[in-house]
Amino acid sequence: MSSAPGRSALVTGGSGGIGAAVVRALAGAGHRVAFTHLGQAAEARALERSLAGAARAFESDCADAAAVDQLHRELAPLILVCCAGITRDGVIWKLAPEDFDAVLRVNLRGPWLSLHAAAPAMRAAGFGRIVLIGSINGSRGKAGQTAYAAGKAGLVGLARSAARELGRHGVTVNVIEPGWIDTPMTSGLSPGHRARAEAETLTGRLGRPEDVAAATVFLCSGEAGQITGQVLRVDGGQFLGCS
């Protein structure tokens, strides 16, 4: 697979979980990878060391416009993967408005700011690959996750609109919707939640961060130049299994 080795890549939320797997996979494909974190310096340094200089960490708030613009001016990435995300779960009548705002700030405003900052360099280069990490809960909904699901659903509209604006400049924009992935974010959920997710899958197992990373590397490759505005579910069939 041709992955256009040597391109500058930026992964937001890259210090752990899916983000860290994406950083490793892009570095393994030969790209020059930078990744962001916020308050996870130890994890970021450990990932840098494990990749022996193939990736650089930056502490940066993905939802702060000035910080995002500064980072993109420095790096001018032609590959952008937005992995940063948070949850504030609760049924709608108990969820505080400020928690809803916090989730949308990171999970939707953050990716919009990254696309806004990345677009000029990608248009000038005539090439760009943008992948937004969503969730099957953005498409199917999930009780207790009105904020998270709304933010992830918004990524689909963002990606499809940006794909229309950027396609003629050689820039693709796609969404990956993982199902349950074994990460620190899911490790705190109850065994019952885990068992129900596993029962929904058609492959008989839950996902790993590397599953999402492999799909991301493909969408960032030269072979994926005719794929844009799409939603790719990496969920072991969980979306179908819950229907």
C-alpha positions, 0 to 999 in steps of 0.5 A: 500500500502506498502511504505517501511516506514522509508526509507531515501528520498531526494526531490530536489526542494522541497520547493514549488509546486510539490516538496512540495507536494511530500515532504508532501506525502512521509513524510505522507507515513512514510519516513524520508524526506530531501529536497533541495531549492535554495534561498527559505529559508522562504518557506523551513522553513514554510514547515518544520514547517508544517510537525513538524520535519518529513522533513529537508530542505537543501539549495543546488544547484542541478546542482553543483557536489560538493554540490550534492556529499556532500549531498548524502554522508550525507543522503545516500537516498534510495528514490530520487525524482528530482523536481527542474526545471526552465524555460527560455521561448522564440521562438528559434530565440530569446532565448539566448544561455545562457538561454538554458544552464541555463535550461539544467544545472538545468533540466538535468545536475541536475538530472544526478548528483543526480543519479550519487551520489545516485547510490552507496548507492542504489546498496549497499543496493540492493534497490532504487527508483528514480523518475524524474519529467518531463513534457508532453512537453518533449514528445510532444514539445511546441512552445516557450519552446525549452530549457525546452522541450529538458531538459525534453525529456532528462530525458526519455533517462536518466531514461531508460539508468539508469534503464538498469544499476541499475535494477539488483541491485533492483533500479527502475528509472521512469519519471512522465510527468505532464500536466498543474499543478496549481503551482507558475510556471504556475500561471504567464501564461495567462488565454488563455494558461490556458483555452487551457490546460483545453480544452485539458484535458479529465477529465475536470480539470487541475492538482494539485500538489497532483496528481503528489505526489500520483503517486510519492509515488506509484512509490517509494513503494514496490509494484512498484518494477517491474516498471522501465524505464517507463514514467507515464503521470499525465495529465488528458489526456492532451497529448491525447487531444492535439493530 
